[in-house]
Amino acid sequence: MSTRVSGPFATSGREVVIAEAVRTPIGRSHPEKGWFRDIHPNAMLASCYQDLIGRTGLDPAVVEDLVIGCTAPFGEQSRNIGRNAWLQAGYPAEVPATTLDRRCGSAQTAVNFAAALVSSGVHDIVIAGGVEHMGHVPMNSPAKISELYGDPWPAALRERYDFVTQGESAELIAERWDISRTEMDEFAVRSHALATEAIAAGRFDDEMVKLELDGEIRTGDQTVRPGTSLETLGTLKPVFRSENGRITAGTSSPICDSAAAVLLCTREAAHRHGLRIRARIADQTTVGVDPIIMLTGPIPATHKLLERNGLTVADIDLFEVNEAFSSVVLAWQRELKPDMDRVNVNGGAIALGHAVGATGSRLIATILAEMERRDSRLGLVTMCCGGGLGTGTLIERVN
């Protein structure tokens, strides 16, 4: 397997390799039925740390930093959950940590920032990841905080931008790219069918932290619905527009709870500590887009990664494009024109769920495991983010 990605990230600093990547099962955010309903988010993230350390045999004291994504750092997730989970896992207090928020791209940004720390020579070994317990710290938590401490979008900003919800953004995307309700329903059926097949075949087993939830070791995700059909989805009403709406709960990603973590290091550190080298971070990017239509970031993020590395869509063996809504991925498909047999091959967030602060790292764990199964060389992960952002990571398997 020869190396040929030679863009600016791959050539300007030290090589950054992925030694391990894990994630918890994804649980439904439900006060009575959710798998993580009685579990603190610290414990969710701590389980990922412990699994990484257990799998690799790495001395936790040699980890030089922790970079963790979380979009709602309030309540149980406040006061630097990346640090709190590490301490709860029983690991050395001398290892520092930070927690960041780039909306849905938080955990992917955590991996990208950690890779930059390693590439630049600041650190040799960093753990990155993300966590979100949307059952305990709901998506509307920032609005409740704003009631007490003020609006993040003051009048001067609102004069420039008439902000809308992400659901309305998904509707605007469907309009701009002329994506029909039927197309979006068909995409949701595909997501559930592929996820059902992947779970049955054990394709998530290698990346999964084995946790006993509701009395059973879970190796799949809670919101996957086997047998989802166009007929059942067709009965759902639009949820974001009372008139002329196309987006339903069935074509939106479920609100969920999960955590994920990725161990990044130099090739030399991997050899020194007996770590396997699963792949390398070949490049990374972040883009900004219109904050109203907001969820189109994967389109320019993908173009940017391809162009600056001299690649085409056909060169990428596997894509993971986060399924925040069906319209997001279908608009990306319209623009990039990929072979869809290479895109979200084990389903995506519409079926698996979207624990927003954790999904980016989960996608990296998922694509890496699938690349190894297929002996693929190049994988690309991209996500839309609230506020009009997009994240991207190019992964290359190398000898």
N, C-alpha and C positions, 0 to 999 in steps of 0.2 A: 504494500500500500504506500504509494509515493506521495510526498508532500508537494502541493503546487499552489496553495493559497499564499500569496506574498504581498498582501496589502500593507498599509501603513502600520496597523497595530501589530501584525505578525512580524514585522521587520524592524520596528523602532525600539523595542524593549526586549526584556527577557521573555522566554517562552512560558506561557501559563498553562498548566495541565490540570485536568479534572481527575482527581484520584477516586472520588466517590460521590454519589448523589442519591439521596433518599427522600421519601415523603411519607406522611401518614395516610391512612385511608381518608377519604373526604366524606364528612358527615353532614347530613342535612341540618340546617339551623332551625331546630324546632324544640320548644320547651319541654315537650313530653316524649317525643320520638327520636330526637336527634342523638346520634351516637355519642357526641361529646357534651351532652347537656349538663352533666355533673363533673366535667373535667375543666380545670383552669387552663387558660392558654399557655401559661408558663410550662405546664406539664406536657402539653402537646409539642412545643418546641424543644423542651428538654429531651423528649423521647427521640427526636431526630439527632440531637447532639450525641446522645448515648449510643444510638445505632451507628452513626459515623465512626465514633471512637471504637466501638465493639467490632465492627467489620474490619477496620483497618489495623487495629492494634496500636494506633498512634498514641503516644504519651500526650495527654491533653495539655500539659504544661508547655509544649513546644508550639501550640497554636498562638499566633501573634496578634490576631484581631478577629472579631466577630462583626459582620455587617448584616443586619437583619431588616427586612421590610415589614411594615405594618401600616395600614391606611387609617386606622382609628386608634391612635395611642392614648386612649382614655380609659379610666376605670381599671379593670384587670390587665389591660394592655399598656398601661401608662408607665412612666418612670423607667424607660429603657428596658423593654421586655427582652431584648436580645441578651442583655446582661443578667437580668433576673432569672431567666430560664437556665443560663449557664451555671449560675450559683446553685439553683435548685437541683440541677443534675449532679451536683457534688464536685464540680471541677474547680481548678485553682482560681482564687480571686485575683491573681496577678495577670490573668488574661483579660484585656479590655474588650469593650463591645460598644456598638452604636446601633441605633434604630432609626430608619429613614422612611419617608413617605413620598413616593411618586405615584400615588393613586394605584391603579391596577398593575402598573409596571414596577411596583415597589420591590418585589422579590427578585425580579430580573435585573433591576438596577442594582440591587445589593450584590448580585453575582458580578455584574459588570464593574462596579466600583472595586470589589475585592480583586478582580482580575487586574485592574489598573494598579492597585497597590502592589501586587506581585510583579507585574510587568515593569513597573518603575524602579523596583529595587527597595522599596520601603519595607516590605515584608516578604518572607519566603513561604509562609503557610497561613492561610486565612480560611475561615469557615463563613460562608454566606448563606442566606436563606430568607425565609419569611414565615409569618404566622398571622392568622386571622380567625377569631372566634366571633362570627357574626351573629351567633345565638346569644352570647353574653354581652357583646358590645355591638349593637345594631348599626346598620348602615346610616341611620338618621342621627347617630350620636353627635356629629358635628353641628347639626341644626339645634340640638338641645343645648350644646355648649354656647352657640351663638346667642341664644335667648338670654344667657347670663352675661356674656362678655363681648357681644357685638358681632356684626356681620362681616365676613371676610370679603364681601363684595360691596363696598360702600358706593354711595351715589355717583361719585366721580368715575368709578369703574363701570358701573351699570349704564352710564350714559354712553359709553363706548360699545359695550357688549350687552345684548339682551339675553342673558344666560338662560339655558333650558336644562331639563333633566337629561340623563343619559338615554332614557327611553325615548324621549322626543328626538334626540340626536339619531338614534337608530331608525326612527321613522323618516327623518330627513335624508338619511343615507339611502333608504329604500326608494324614496322619491327620486333622488338625484341619479341613481343608477338604474332606475326603472326595474326594481326587484319586486316581483309579485308575492302576494301572500302564499300562493302555492309553492313557489320556489323556496321560500323560507321554511315552510312546513316540510318540504321534501328534504331540505338540509338537516332539519332537526331529526327526522326519521333516520337519516344516515348516521348521525352522531350516536343515537341510542343503539342502533343496530351494530355499529362497529365497536362501541364500548361493551355491549353485551357479549359479543364474540370474543373480545380481548380478555374480559374477566373469565369467561368459561375456559379459555385456552391458557390461562395463567400468565398472560403477558405483562401484568403489573407486579407479579410476585417479586421479581428481583429488586425493584425500586422501593417496595413497600416496607415500612416499619411495621412489624407484626405486633399489633395491639389487640388485647381482648376488650371488645366493646359490646355491651349488652350480652355478656356471657359467651361470646364467640370470637375467635381469632378472625379478623376481617382481612381479606385479600382483594376486596373490590371496593366500590364506592356507592354511597347510599342512595343517590338520586337517579341512578341509571334505571330506566324503565324498559325491561324486555317487552317486545311486542308492541311498542309504540307505532302507531299507524297514521296515515294521512286522515283516515276517518275520525280517529279520536282527536287529533290535533285540530281538525276542521270544526269541531264543536266549541273550541275555545274562543272567547271574545277578546278583541284588542284591549290592552290594559293601559295604554298611554294616551290614547285619543278616543274621545266619545264618538267622533264621526270620522269616517274615512281612515281609520287606523288599520295597520297591517301587522304590528308586532303584538304577539300574545305571550302568555307565560311559557308556552311550549317552544317558542323561538327565542327565549331569553335564558341566560344561564341562571340556575338556581343559586340562592344565597346559602353559603355553606361554611363549614369550619374545617380547618386543616393547617398543617405546617409542613415545611420542607427545608432541606439543608444540602449544601454542596461544599465539598472540600477541594480547595484550589491551592496549588503550590507550584514551585519551579520544578523542572525535570530533575535537577540536582537534589532538591529536597525529597522528592519522591524516591530516588535511589537511596538516599541517606537513611530514610526511615522505613524502607521496605514497602513502599506504597506502589500499587499498580498504576499505570498510566492509561486511563481509559480514553482520553481525548485531550484536545487542547482548545482553548479559546482562540479562534483565528481572527475574530474581529468583533466589534460591538459598536452600537450607535444609539443615539436618542434624537428624536425630531420633535418639532412643534408644528401644530396645524391649527386651523380655525377653531377657536374654543367653543363655537356654537355647534357646528356639525361634529366636532370634537373627537369622534371615534375612528377617523380615517388614517391615523398614524401608521398602521402597518404597511400602508402602500408606499409612502416615501421612505420609511425605514428599510423596507426590503430593497427598493431601488438603490438606495445609498450603499447598502452592504454589497450588493452585487456589482455595482459600477466601480467602486473603489478597490475591489479585489479582482477585477477583470473576469467576472463570472456572468453567466446567464441563468435564467430560471431553470433551464434544462440541466445545468451542472449540479443543482441541489438534489440530493437523493431523498431527503425527507424535510417537510415543513411542519412546524407546529404554529398555527395562527390561532390565537386565543378566541374562543367562541363566546365572546361577551353577548352577542346577539347574532342570529343568522345573517342579518344584513351586513354586518361588519366583514365577515369572511367572504360573502358573496360579492361584495364590492371589490375586495382585494382580488378575488378570482377574476372579475371582469377586467381589472387593470393589468394583472401579472400574467394571466392566461397559463397557469401551471397545469401539469398533469395531476388531476385531483386524486389519482391513486397514490400520490406521494404526500398528500396533505391530510393531517389529523387522522392518521390511518387506524388509530385505536379509539376513535371518537374524540370528543372535546368537551369543553365546559358546559355546553347545552345539556349533555348527558351526565358528565362526571361531576359537575358543579364548579363553582368559582368562589373559593375563599380568597377574596381579592388580594390581600397582602401576601399570600403564599403561592399563588398560582404560577408566577414567573419562574420560581425555582422548581416547582413541580413539573412544569413543561420541560425544563432542562433534564430533569431526571428521567422523564418519560421518553423524550426523543433519544437520549443517549442509550437507554436500554434497547430501544427498537433499532437503532443504528447498529448495535452489536449483534442483535439477532439476524439482521439482514446483511451483515458485513458491509454496511454503507460507509461512505467516507465523509460526506458533507451534510450537515443539518443546519437549518435556520429556524430560529424561534423569534416570533414577533408578537407584540401585544398593542392594543389600543389602551389609552389611559384617559380618565376623566380630566377635563380642563384643556384637552387638545394636545395630547402628547403621544408619542409612539416609541417603543423600545425594540431593539433588535440585538440578537447574538448569533454569530456564525461559529459553529462547532465543527472541528475537523478531527477525525480519528487518524492517528499516525502511529508508526512503529516507534 
